[in-house]
Amino acid sequence: MSEEKLNPLVELVLARLREFYREPAIVFWVFGFPLLMALGLGAAFRSKPPELPRIGVVMVEESAESLELLEKLKAHPAAITEVYDRESADRALSRAKVDVLVLFDAQGYETVIDATQEKGARAQLEARDILQTAAGRKDPLRERHSRVTKPGSRYVDFLIPGILGMNIMGSSLWGVGYNLVVARKRKLLRRYGVTPMRRPHFLLSYFISRSLFLVLELGVLVAFGKLFFGMTVQGGLLSLVVISILGAAAFAGISLVIGARISNTETANGWTNLVQMPMWLLSGVFFTYERFPEFLHTPIRMLPLTALVDGLRGVYNDGLTLAGLLPEVLVLAVWGTVGFLIALRTFRWQ
């Protein structure tokens, strides 16, 4: 009776899967930790009504007119008004307890804002509008106001795709390259090297097993967002899966380069943190990278985490297809392909 011929790639993928589910700690960091982070940040930055501008009033010189305006200002529902003496008012403004100061004197009033506080300009306009209207101003045009809520406009809609992208990056870097280093340190790679398999089979097994778990991660986070925050994927689920797999491939390629030769876990730890920590800051996981100077936007868009997060948000919030995400797809494909080819040439068993 002839022995059954085993496929090296299939057997290696199965081995990677067994390594995963036999370690409960890994299961927590892949599935549990992202959910806890999403729940905590989603609760902290949950949707709530806009904050009313806080107006501090100082009566430099009192008059019947200024007292009347003060009462109308305090009664207006669109602002929160408190009266201070001058010293307390300056201190409240410097500590951001008020957004704008209104100083009443014999000539009328003066508004003062702190130029470093982003709420100051809006509060100044609001205070001016309330006071001028109270003094009898008539607007020449008739106004109508509406309130709408667009899909994807909440912070949690911005956050969940960012956390998903960050989790794909972290689990790919630590689950692929770092595991290679650990196996090399334990002399396991040398044993693999004498088995009847090719080097591409061995490296591809890490990526394929990572992609299989990625589908589960994606499903868990999408269901979590729907259940707890009422989020809906505006685009196609297939596009979401494809862009996620491309992201995993990009980071797997980078991770394979890190793990191709390093045999010291401390060195691997340093390189892995060096790769991921700048992208945590630059790539728009928790806040948009457009806050950085404009000349940095193009280099930041070339980072794999930026391309991944932009792609996920494009599908999740804007309903884009892969055709509409071609720049992001190309960036991720280049990172993954180049990383795998470099790792294939530089990899050593011991």
C-alpha positions in Angstrom: 0.0 0.0 0.0 1.5 3.3 -1.1 1.8 6.2 1.4 -0.3 9.2 0.9 1.7 12.1 -0.6 1.3 15.2 1.6 1.3 18.7 0.2 4.0 20.7 2.0 2.1 24.1 1.8 -1.2 22.6 3.1 0.6 20.8 6.0 2.5 24.0 6.9 -0.7 26.1 6.9 -2.4 23.5 9.2 0.6 23.6 11.5 0.3 27.4 11.7 -3.4 27.1 12.6 -2.7 24.6 15.3 -0.1 27.0 16.8 -2.7 29.7 16.9 -5.6 28.0 18.6 -3.4 26.2 21.1 -2.4 29.5 22.6 -5.3 31.2 24.4 -3.3 34.4 24.9 -2.9 34.8 21.2 -6.7 34.4 20.7 -7.3 37.2 23.2 -4.8 39.7 21.6 -6.2 39.0 18.1 -9.9 39.1 19.0 -10.5 40.3 22.5 -8.1 43.3 22.7 -9.4 45.1 19.6 -13.0 44.8 20.9 -12.1 46.2 24.3 -10.2 49.1 22.7 -13.1 49.8 20.3 -15.6 49.7 23.2 -13.6 51.9 25.5 -12.8 54.6 22.8 -16.3 54.4 21.3 -17.8 55.1 24.8 -15.4 57.9 25.5 -16.0 59.6 22.1 -19.6 58.7 21.7 -21.9 61.0 19.8 -23.4 63.7 21.8 -24.9 67.2 21.2 -22.4 69.9 20.3 -21.1 71.8 23.4 -22.6 75.3 23.8 -20.1 78.2 23.7 -19.1 79.4 27.2 -19.2 83.2 27.5 -17.6 85.1 30.4 -18.9 88.6 31.0 -17.0 91.4 32.7 -18.9 94.6 33.6 -16.1 97.2 33.2 -18.7 100.0 33.3 -22.3 99.3 34.1 -25.2 100.9 32.3 -28.9 100.2 31.9 -28.3 99.0 28.4 -25.4 96.7 29.3 -27.4 95.2 32.2 -30.3 94.5 29.8 -28.0 92.9 27.3 -26.4 90.8 30.0 -29.8 89.5 31.1 -30.7 88.6 27.4 -27.3 86.9 27.0 -27.8 84.8 30.2 -31.3 83.8 29.1 -30.3 82.8 25.6 -30.4 78.9 25.1 -27.5 78.8 22.6 -24.8 79.8 25.1 -23.7 79.4 28.7 -23.0 82.8 30.3 -21.3 83.6 33.6 -20.2 86.9 35.2 -16.6 87.4 36.4 -14.4 90.2 37.7 -11.5 91.1 35.3 -8.8 89.0 37.1 -11.0 85.9 37.4 -12.1 86.3 33.8 -8.5 86.4 32.4 -7.7 83.3 34.5 -10.8 81.5 33.2 -9.9 82.3 29.6 -6.3 81.1 30.0 -7.5 77.8 31.5 -10.2 77.3 28.8 -13.0 77.5 31.3 -14.6 80.1 29.0 -14.3 80.4 25.2 -14.8 84.1 24.9 -14.9 87.2 27.2 -17.4 90.0 26.7 -16.3 93.3 28.3 -19.1 95.9 28.7 -18.0 99.5 29.0 -19.4 103.0 28.1 -18.7 102.6 24.4 -20.5 99.3 24.1 -18.6 95.9 24.4 -15.4 94.2 23.4 -14.9 90.5 22.8 -11.6 88.7 23.8 -10.6 85.2 22.7 -7.5 83.1 23.2 -6.0 82.6 19.7 -4.7 79.2 20.7 -8.2 77.8 21.6 -10.0 76.4 18.6 -13.5 77.1 20.1 -12.8 80.8 20.6 -13.6 82.0 17.1 -17.0 80.2 17.0 -17.9 81.4 20.5 -17.0 85.0 19.5 -19.3 84.9 16.5 -22.1 83.4 18.6 -21.7 86.0 21.3 -21.7 88.8 18.7 -24.8 87.4 17.0 -26.7 87.1 20.3 -25.8 90.7 21.4 -26.5 92.3 18.1 -29.9 90.6 17.8 -30.7 91.6 21.4 -29.8 95.2 20.5 -32.4 95.2 17.7 -30.5 94.0 14.6 -32.7 92.9 11.8 -31.3 90.3 9.3 -32.1 91.2 5.6 -32.5 87.6 4.6 -34.9 84.9 5.8 -33.1 81.9 7.2 -34.1 78.2 7.5 -32.1 75.6 9.5 -32.1 71.8 9.2 -30.3 69.1 11.1 -29.2 65.9 9.3 -27.0 62.9 10.3 -25.0 61.4 7.5 -23.7 57.8 7.6 -20.0 57.7 8.6 -20.0 61.1 10.2 -19.5 60.0 13.8 -16.1 59.6 15.5 -16.8 55.9 16.1 -17.4 55.5 12.3 -13.9 57.0 11.8 -12.4 54.9 14.7 -13.6 51.3 14.0 -11.9 51.0 10.6 -8.7 52.6 12.1 -8.7 50.0 14.9 -9.3 47.2 12.4 -6.3 48.4 10.3 -4.1 48.7 13.4 -5.1 45.2 14.5 -4.2 43.8 11.0 -0.8 45.5 11.2 -0.1 44.3 14.8 -1.2 40.7 14.4 0.7 40.4 11.0 3.9 41.9 12.3 3.9 39.9 15.6 2.3 36.8 14.3 4.6 36.3 11.3 8.1 37.8 11.6 8.4 37.6 15.4 7.3 33.9 15.3 10.0 33.2 12.8 12.6 34.7 15.1 11.3 32.7 18.0 11.4 29.5 15.9 15.0 30.3 14.8 16.1 30.9 18.3 14.7 27.5 19.4 16.5 25.8 16.5 13.2 24.8 14.9 13.9 26.4 11.6 17.0 24.2 11.1 14.8 21.1 11.4 12.3 22.6 8.9 15.2 23.1 6.5 15.9 19.4 6.1 12.3 18.5 5.3 11.1 18.0 1.7 9.6 21.5 1.2 10.6 24.6 -0.6 11.3 28.0 1.0 8.4 29.7 -0.7 6.0 27.1 0.8 7.3 27.9 4.3 7.0 31.7 4.0 3.6 31.5 2.2 2.2 29.3 5.0 2.5 32.2 7.4 0.6 34.6 5.1 -2.2 32.1 4.2 -2.8 31.1 7.8 -2.8 34.8 8.7 -5.4 35.5 6.0 -7.7 32.8 7.2 -7.8 34.3 10.7 -8.2 37.7 9.2 -11.6 36.8 7.8 -12.7 35.8 11.4 -11.3 39.1 12.8 -13.1 41.1 10.2 -16.4 39.4 10.9 -16.1 39.9 14.7 -15.3 43.6 14.4 -17.9 44.3 11.8 -20.6 42.5 13.9 -19.3 44.3 17.0 -19.7 47.7 15.3 -23.2 46.9 14.1 -24.3 45.6 17.5 -22.9 48.2 19.8 -22.7 51.3 17.6 -25.2 50.7 14.8 -22.5 50.8 12.1 -23.2 49.6 8.6 -20.7 48.8 5.9 -21.8 51.2 3.1 -19.8 49.3 0.4 -19.5 45.7 -0.4 -18.3 43.1 2.1 -16.1 41.5 -0.6 -14.3 44.8 -1.1 -13.7 45.0 2.6 -12.3 41.5 2.7 -10.0 42.1 -0.3 -8.6 45.4 1.0 -8.0 43.7 4.4 -6.2 40.7 2.9 -4.0 43.1 0.8 -3.2 45.0 4.1 -2.3 41.7 5.8 -0.1 40.8 2.8 1.7 44.1 3.0 2.5 43.8 6.7 3.3 40.1 6.3 5.9 41.0 3.7 7.4 43.6 6.0 7.3 41.2 8.9 9.0 38.4 6.8 11.9 40.8 6.1 12.3 41.5 9.8 12.2 37.8 10.6 14.3 36.6 7.6 17.7 36.7 9.4 17.3 38.0 13.0 17.8 35.4 15.6 17.4 37.5 18.7 13.9 38.2 20.1 15.0 41.5 21.7 16.2 42.8 18.3 13.1 41.6 16.6 11.0 43.4 19.2 12.8 46.6 18.6 12.5 46.4 14.8 8.8 45.6 15.0 8.1 48.5 17.3 10.2 50.8 15.1 8.0 49.8 12.1 4.6 50.1 13.8 4.8 52.9 16.3 5.4 55.8 13.7 2.4 54.5 11.7 0.2 54.5 14.8 1.0 58.3 15.0 1.1 59.2 11.3 -1.4 57.0 9.5 -4.7 58.3 10.9 -5.8 55.6 13.2 -7.2 57.8 15.9 -7.2 61.2 14.1 -6.8 62.3 10.5 -3.3 62.7 9.1 -4.5 65.9 7.4 -3.6 67.6 10.7 0.1 67.3 9.8 1.7 69.8 7.5 0.6 69.4 3.9 4.1 68.6 2.5 3.9 65.4 4.6 0.6 64.1 3.2 2.0 62.4 0.2 4.8 60.5 2.1 2.2 59.5 4.8 -0.2 58.1 2.1 2.7 55.9 0.9 2.7 54.1 4.3 0.9 50.7 4.3 -1.2 51.5 7.4 -2.4 54.7 5.8 -3.4 53.0 2.6 -5.1 50.2 4.6 -7.0 52.5 6.9 -8.0 54.8 4.0 -9.2 51.8 2.1 -11.2 50.4 5.0 -12.9 53.8 5.6 -13.6 54.2 2.0 -15.5 50.9 1.9 -17.0 51.2 5.4 -18.2 54.9 5.3 -18.1 56.0 1.7 -19.3 52.9 -0.1 -16.3 52.8 -2.5 -15.4 49.8 -4.6 -11.9 48.5 -5.3 -11.9 50.6 -8.5 -12.3 53.7 -6.4 -9.5 52.6 -4.1 -6.9 51.9 -6.8 -4.1 54.1 -5.2 -4.5 52.3 -1.9 -4.6 48.9 -3.5 -1.4 49.6 -5.4 0.4 50.9 -2.3 -0.5 47.7 -0.4 0.3 45.4 -3.3 3.8 47.0 -3.8 4.6 46.7 0.0 3.5 43.1 0.1 5.2 42.0 -3.1 8.5 43.7 -2.5 8.6 42.5 1.1 8.0 38.9 0.1 10.7 39.0 -2.6 13.3 40.5 -0.3 12.4 38.0 2.4 12.7 35.1 -0.1 16.2 36.2 -1.1 17.5 36.9 2.4 15.8 34.2 4.5 18.0 31.8 6.3 17.1 28.7 8.3 19.7 29.3 11.1 
